[in-house]
């Protein structure tokens, strides 16, 4: 079978690899659609494990089941979670599933940018969802990233009617905007350095868009009747975004750090500016099982314009272009690879 072996963002090679063999408790999935995630192009994060087959936003069709697999059958249209929790450790029992060591270590093989993948026993047990009849393979690609968004907003305790500032209107930022609009957030303000993405933010439901190079605080105050934002999501690793978040958060507000720092350096925390103001700061990574269920429900509701986010669908032979488009972050949003085309 063909796989896309990632060496770096500029070197993604289509290579041959044997179709994985499965054990009695595993299944083999033919990958129909596989989205390129923003995390896939974080070279500083990925390069230490290169070369490897990336891809974790997948949907496909089960083409083979192990002899002991009873829950699924050949022909099932499925979404498969790459990371699954143990459900019994201290973190899982406290509702912090994404901190579970099992979740952070599990994966399917070899990766979503392959014609076929082997789903390990633990993923078969708790990481496969049969796609509803009214959900396309393309729609299903959004299950994993949207689950991450759901968890972030759930953890941050979003309340309808409040002002939200989303710093960074890449794929994750746009999903945050779309979900925030669905759950009834008040004024939604978006930033980015790309006019293309600022326009996309408006399409997803942002009331106001601001170029990150401008005076963001001044623009937020103007757009929000002289007030700062109740909630801020840092959805970009650009160092300036962290400073803008600290500057633009209102008293009693919440900052959700959804993206890692692109330079991997410590971020200065202006403690003296905020220690009396009741500011809450938290981080969010991944999605828990209940977030996946919520994501499926939201997608089926058709209330978010997910199809508008799909800007490119490419065959395996053009995956290098897909990585280039995603890494450059210019005129693309969601790039979907179709490994079997």
C-alpha positions as CSV (number, residue, x, y, z in Angstrom):
1,X,0.0,0.0,0.0
2,X,1.0,3.6,-0.4
3,X,1.8,5.8,2.6
4,X,3.0,9.4,2.9
5,X,6.3,9.4,4.8
6,X,6.9,12.7,6.5
7,X,10.6,13.8,6.8
8,X,9.8,17.5,7.1
9,X,7.1,19.9,5.8
10,X,9.0,20.2,2.5
11,X,9.8,16.6,2.1
12,X,6.8,14.3,2.2
13,X,7.4,11.1,0.2
14,X,4.8,8.7,-1.1
15,X,6.3,5.3,-0.4
16,X,5.3,1.6,-0.4
17,X,4.7,-0.3,2.8
18,X,3.0,-3.7,3.4
19,X,-0.7,-3.7,4.3
20,X,-0.7,-4.2,8.1
21,X,-1.7,-7.7,9.4
22,X,-4.3,-7.7,12.1
23,X,-4.7,-9.8,15.2
24,X,-8.0,-11.5,16.3
25,X,-9.0,-8.4,18.3
26,X,-8.1,-5.7,15.7
27,X,-9.6,-4.3,12.5
28,X,-8.2,-3.1,9.2
29,X,-9.6,0.2,7.9
30,X,-9.4,1.5,4.3
31,X,-8.8,5.3,4.8
32,X,-11.2,7.3,2.7
33,X,-10.5,10.8,4.0
34,X,-7.7,12.2,6.2
35,X,-7.4,15.8,7.2
36,X,-4.1,17.6,7.6
37,X,-4.1,19.1,11.1
38,X,-2.2,22.2,12.1
39,X,-0.2,20.1,14.5
40,X,0.9,17.9,11.6
41,X,3.0,20.8,10.3
42,X,4.6,21.8,13.6
43,X,8.1,20.8,12.6
44,X,9.7,21.6,15.9
45,X,7.3,19.1,17.5
46,X,7.4,16.4,14.9
47,X,10.9,16.4,13.6
48,X,12.4,14.4,16.4
49,X,10.3,11.4,15.4
50,X,10.9,11.7,11.6
51,X,10.5,9.9,9.4
52,X,7.0,8.9,10.2
53,X,3.5,8.6,8.8
54,X,1.3,11.3,10.2
55,X,-2.5,11.8,10.0
56,X,-5.1,11.4,12.8
57,X,-8.3,13.1,11.5
58,X,-9.6,10.1,9.5
59,X,-12.7,8.3,8.3
60,X,-12.8,5.1,6.4
61,X,-14.4,1.8,5.8
62,X,-13.7,-1.5,7.7
63,X,-12.4,-4.0,5.2
64,X,-11.3,-6.7,7.6
65,X,-12.1,-7.7,11.2
66,X,-10.2,-10.0,13.6
67,X,-11.9,-13.3,14.5
68,X,-12.8,-12.0,17.9
69,X,-14.3,-8.7,16.9
70,X,-18.0,-8.8,17.2
71,X,-19.0,-5.1,17.5
72,X,-18.0,-4.1,14.0
73,X,-18.3,-5.7,10.6
74,X,-16.8,-5.3,7.1
75,X,-18.3,-2.5,5.3
76,X,-18.9,-0.3,8.3
77,X,-18.2,3.4,7.6
78,X,-16.2,4.6,10.6
79,X,-14.4,7.3,12.4
80,X,-11.4,6.1,14.4
81,X,-9.8,7.8,17.3
82,X,-6.0,7.7,17.3
83,X,-5.7,8.4,21.0
84,X,-7.9,6.6,23.6
85,X,-7.8,6.8,27.4
86,X,-7.5,3.9,29.9
87,X,-10.6,5.1,31.7
88,X,-9.3,3.8,35.1
89,X,-6.4,6.0,36.0
90,X,-6.6,8.9,38.5
91,X,-6.8,11.4,35.7
92,X,-9.6,9.6,33.8
93,X,-11.6,9.1,37.0
94,X,-11.2,12.9,37.7
95,X,-12.5,13.7,34.2
96,X,-9.0,14.7,32.9
97,X,-8.9,12.0,30.1
98,X,-6.5,13.9,27.9
99,X,-3.9,13.8,30.7
100,X,-4.1,10.0,30.7
101,X,-0.7,8.4,29.8
102,X,-2.5,5.7,27.8
103,X,-4.3,8.3,25.7
104,X,-1.0,10.1,25.0
105,X,0.7,6.9,24.0
106,X,-1.9,5.0,21.9
107,X,-2.2,5.3,18.2
108,X,-3.3,3.4,15.1
109,X,-0.7,2.1,12.6
110,X,1.0,3.4,10.5
111,X,-1.0,6.7,10.5
112,X,-3.8,8.4,8.7
113,X,-1.9,9.2,5.6
114,X,-1.9,5.6,4.4
115,X,-4.3,3.6,2.2
116,X,-5.0,1.2,5.1
117,X,-4.4,1.3,8.8
118,X,-4.5,-1.2,11.6
119,X,-6.7,-0.4,14.6
120,X,-5.2,-1.8,17.8
121,X,-7.4,-3.7,20.3
122,X,-7.7,-0.9,22.8
123,X,-8.8,1.5,20.0
124,X,-11.3,-1.1,18.7
125,X,-12.7,-1.3,22.2
126,X,-13.2,2.4,22.8
127,X,-12.1,4.4,19.7
128,X,-14.3,3.5,16.8
129,X,-17.6,5.3,16.0
130,X,-19.8,4.1,13.1
131,X,-20.7,7.1,11.1
132,X,-24.4,8.0,11.0
133,X,-26.0,7.5,7.6
134,X,-26.4,11.3,7.3
135,X,-22.7,12.0,7.9
136,X,-20.3,12.0,5.0
137,X,-16.7,10.9,5.2
138,X,-15.7,14.5,4.8
139,X,-17.9,15.6,7.7
140,X,-16.4,12.8,9.8
141,X,-12.9,14.2,9.3
142,X,-14.1,17.1,11.6
143,X,-15.0,14.8,14.5
144,X,-11.5,14.7,16.1
145,X,-10.7,18.4,15.8
146,X,-14.1,19.5,16.8
147,X,-13.9,17.2,19.9
148,X,-10.8,19.1,20.9
149,X,-12.7,22.4,20.5
150,X,-15.6,21.1,22.5
151,X,-13.3,20.1,25.4
152,X,-11.6,23.4,25.4
153,X,-14.8,25.5,25.6
154,X,-16.3,23.1,28.1
155,X,-13.2,23.3,30.3
156,X,-13.2,27.1,30.1
157,X,-16.8,27.2,31.2
158,X,-18.1,29.3,28.3
159,X,-21.3,31.1,29.1
160,X,-23.8,32.3,26.4
161,X,-23.9,36.1,25.9
162,X,-20.3,36.7,26.9
163,X,-17.7,38.4,24.6
164,X,-15.2,36.0,23.0
165,X,-11.9,37.0,21.5
166,X,-10.2,34.4,19.3
167,X,-6.5,35.1,18.6
168,X,-5.6,33.2,15.5
169,X,-8.2,32.2,12.8
170,X,-6.6,29.0,11.5
171,X,-8.5,25.8,11.4
172,X,-8.8,25.5,15.2
173,X,-9.7,29.2,15.6
174,X,-12.4,28.9,13.0
175,X,-13.9,25.9,14.7
176,X,-13.9,27.7,18.0
177,X,-15.8,30.6,16.3
178,X,-18.3,28.3,14.7
179,X,-19.0,26.4,17.9
180,X,-19.2,29.6,20.0
181,X,-21.8,30.9,17.6
182,X,-23.8,27.7,17.9
183,X,-23.8,27.7,21.7
184,X,-24.9,31.3,21.9
185,X,-21.8,33.3,22.8
186,X,-22.4,37.1,22.5
187,X,-20.0,39.2,20.5
188,X,-17.2,37.2,18.8
189,X,-14.1,38.9,17.8
190,X,-11.4,37.2,15.7
191,X,-7.8,38.1,14.8
192,X,-5.2,36.9,12.3
193,X,-2.5,38.3,10.0
194,X,-4.2,36.8,6.9
195,X,-7.1,38.7,5.3
196,X,-8.1,35.4,3.8
197,X,-8.6,33.9,7.2
198,X,-10.2,37.0,8.6
199,X,-12.8,36.7,5.9
200,X,-13.2,33.1,6.8
201,X,-13.7,34.0,10.4
202,X,-16.6,36.3,9.4
203,X,-18.1,33.4,7.5
204,X,-17.9,31.1,10.5
205,X,-19.7,33.6,12.7
206,X,-17.3,36.3,13.9
207,X,-18.9,39.7,14.4
208,X,-15.6,41.6,14.1
209,X,-12.2,40.7,12.6
210,X,-9.0,42.4,13.4
211,X,-5.6,42.2,11.8
212,X,-3.2,41.0,14.4
213,X,-0.6,43.6,13.3
214,X,-3.0,46.4,14.3
215,X,-3.6,47.7,17.8
216,X,-5.8,44.7,19.0
217,X,-6.7,46.1,22.4
218,X,-7.9,49.4,20.9
219,X,-9.9,47.5,18.3
220,X,-11.5,45.2,21.0
221,X,-12.5,48.1,23.1
222,X,-14.0,49.9,20.2
223,X,-16.0,46.8,19.1
224,X,-17.1,45.9,22.7
225,X,-18.4,49.1,24.0
226,X,-15.2,50.0,25.8
227,X,-14.8,46.7,27.5
228,X,-12.2,44.0,27.2
229,X,-13.1,40.4,26.4
230,X,-14.7,38.0,28.9
231,X,-13.1,35.0,27.2
232,X,-10.0,34.7,25.1
233,X,-8.8,31.7,23.1
234,X,-5.1,31.7,22.1
235,X,-5.3,29.6,19.0
236,X,-2.0,30.4,17.5
237,X,1.6,29.9,18.6
238,X,2.7,33.3,17.6
239,X,4.4,34.9,20.7
240,X,2.6,38.2,20.2
241,X,-0.7,36.5,20.7
242,X,0.1,35.6,24.3
243,X,0.9,39.2,25.0
244,X,-2.3,40.3,23.4
245,X,-4.3,37.8,25.5
246,X,-2.9,39.3,28.7
247,X,-3.6,42.8,27.5
248,X,-7.2,42.2,26.3
249,X,-8.7,40.1,29.0
250,X,-11.3,41.7,31.2
251,X,-11.6,41.4,35.0
252,X,-12.9,38.0,36.0
253,X,-12.2,36.8,32.5
254,X,-10.8,33.5,31.3
255,X,-7.9,32.8,28.9
256,X,-7.8,29.5,27.2
257,X,-4.3,28.5,25.8
258,X,-5.3,26.2,23.0
259,X,-2.0,26.3,21.0
260,X,1.6,25.7,22.1
261,X,4.2,28.4,21.8
262,X,5.7,28.2,18.3
263,X,9.2,29.1,19.6
264,X,9.0,26.8,22.7
265,X,10.2,29.6,24.9
266,X,8.8,30.7,28.3
267,X,6.1,33.4,28.1
268,X,6.3,36.3,30.4
269,X,3.3,36.4,32.8
270,X,2.3,39.9,33.9
271,X,1.3,38.9,37.4
272,X,1.2,42.3,38.9
273,X,-1.3,43.5,36.2
274,X,-3.8,40.7,37.0
275,X,-3.3,39.4,40.5
276,X,-6.3,41.4,41.9
277,X,-8.6,40.9,38.9
278,X,-9.7,37.3,39.2
279,X,-8.3,36.2,35.8
280,X,-8.4,32.5,35.1
281,X,-5.9,30.8,32.8
282,X,-6.0,27.3,31.6
283,X,-4.7,24.9,28.9
284,X,-6.5,22.4,26.8
285,X,-5.3,19.5,24.7
286,X,-7.2,16.8,22.8
287,X,-10.7,15.6,23.3
288,X,-12.2,13.1,25.8
289,X,-14.7,10.4,24.8
290,X,-17.7,12.5,25.7
291,X,-16.4,15.3,23.7
292,X,-16.3,13.0,20.6
293,X,-19.9,12.2,21.2
294,X,-20.7,15.9,21.5
295,X,-18.8,16.7,18.3
296,X,-20.8,14.1,16.4
297,X,-24.0,15.6,17.6
298,X,-22.9,19.1,16.6
299,X,-21.9,18.0,13.2
300,X,-25.2,16.2,12.6
301,X,-27.1,19.3,13.6
302,X,-25.7,21.0,10.4
303,X,-25.5,24.3,12.3
304,X,-21.8,24.8,11.6
305,X,-20.7,25.5,8.0
306,X,-18.0,22.8,8.0
307,X,-18.1,22.3,4.3
308,X,-17.0,25.9,3.7
309,X,-13.8,25.1,5.7
310,X,-12.8,22.4,3.2
311,X,-10.7,24.3,0.7
312,X,-8.7,21.4,-0.9
313,X,-9.2,17.7,-1.5
314,X,-6.1,16.1,-2.8
315,X,-5.1,12.5,-3.9
316,X,-2.2,10.8,-2.2
317,X,0.2,11.8,-5.0
318,X,-0.4,15.5,-4.1
319,X,0.1,15.3,-0.4
320,X,3.3,17.3,-0.6
321,X,1.1,20.2,-1.9
322,X,-1.3,19.6,1.0
323,X,1.5,20.0,3.5
324,X,2.8,23.1,1.8
325,X,-0.7,24.7,1.8
326,X,-1.2,23.9,5.4
327,X,2.2,25.0,6.6
328,X,2.1,28.3,4.6
329,X,-1.4,29.1,6.1
330,X,-2.3,31.4,3.3
331,X,-5.2,30.5,1.0
332,X,-6.3,27.3,2.6
333,X,-8.2,26.2,5.7
334,X,-8.9,22.4,5.8
335,X,-6.9,20.3,3.4
336,X,-8.3,16.7,3.1
337,X,-6.2,13.9,1.6
338,X,-7.8,10.9,-0.1
339,X,-5.2,8.2,0.3
340,X,-6.9,5.7,-2.0
341,X,-7.1,8.1,-4.9
